[in-house]
Amino acid sequence: MDDVVQSLIKLDNLEELYEVTGEFDIVTLLSAKDIEEFRDVLKNKIMKIKGVKSTVSSVVLKAYKGPRCLDEQDKVGEPQKAKPSRQ
């Protein structure tokens, strides 16, 4: 597993990497500008790492809490304020 971790760490798209318990050994968070870039990283980089047997992917649709929340007003349970539009 150490070789897989060292290979993953070298990926430019890698944001976070965790060793975990349960069904999987490793959980990563990757960034990609679009689904085509994500597919390329998965197919041509991650799946070619010796020791990677399979992957399970999920796409984040919206972050409600954490470092990837861009707008503090978007937190769950907080009232939304109207945002002025630019013309």
TASUL-V799851 format. One record per residue. N is the residue number from 1. SS is DSSP state (H for helix, E for strand, C for the rest). PHI is phi in whole degrees, -180 to 180 (NA if undefined). D_FIRST is the distance of its C-alpha to the first C-alpha in Angstrom with 2 decimals. Layout:
BEGIN
n->{N/N}
ss->{SS/SS}
phi->{PHI/PHI}
d_first->{D_FIRST/D_FIRST}
END
This chain:
BEGIN
n->{1/2/3/4/5/6/7/8/9/10/11/12/13/14/15/16/17/18/19/20/21/22/23/24/25/26/27/28/29/30/31/32/33/34/35/36/37/38/39/40/41/42/43/44/45/46/47/48/49/50/51/52/53/54/55/56/57/58/59/60/61/62/63/64/65/66/67/68/69/70/71/72/73/74/75/76/77/78/79/80/81/82/83/84/85/86/87}
ss->{C/H/H/H/H/H/H/H/H/C/C/C/C/E/E/E/E/E/E/C/C/C/C/C/C/E/E/E/E/E/C/C/C/C/H/H/H/H/H/H/H/H/H/H/C/H/H/H/C/C/C/C/C/C/C/C/C/C/C/C/C/C/C/C/C/C/C/C/C/C/C/H/H/H/C/C/C/C/C/C/C/C/C/C/C/C/C}
phi->{NA/-60/-66/-64/-60/-63/-69/-64/-58/-76/-73/-63/-79/-72/-100/-145/-145/-133/-90/-131/-97/106/-66/-116/-96/-134/-124/-126/-116/-115/-114/-152/-72/-161/-66/-67/-66/-60/-59/-62/-62/-64/-75/-99/-122/-64/-69/-94/-75/-62/107/-85/-96/-160/-136/-130/-117/-135/-106/-75/-89/-159/-101/-99/-155/127/-66/-96/-78/-84/-125/-59/-73/-85/-66/-62/86/-98/-63/-88/-99/-65/-101/-66/-93/-100/-126}
d_first->{0.00/3.81/5.42/5.16/6.29/8.71/9.98/10.63/12.38/14.72/16.09/19.60/19.62/16.78/18.64/16.28/12.62/11.84/9.41/11.80/13.32/15.03/14.69/11.63/8.25/8.86/12.41/13.78/17.41/18.69/22.26/24.38/28.14/28.61/27.17/27.45/25.22/22.64/22.88/22.54/19.36/17.81/19.27/19.34/16.32/13.51/14.23/14.41/10.89/9.68/7.16/8.90/11.35/13.43/14.33/17.02/19.11/21.86/24.34/25.85/29.59/30.77/29.50/31.81/30.37/27.91/27.43/27.79/31.22/33.63/36.84/37.54/40.33/38.00/36.79/37.46/40.84/42.32/45.36/45.03/47.41/48.88/47.46/50.11/49.89/50.41/52.92}
END
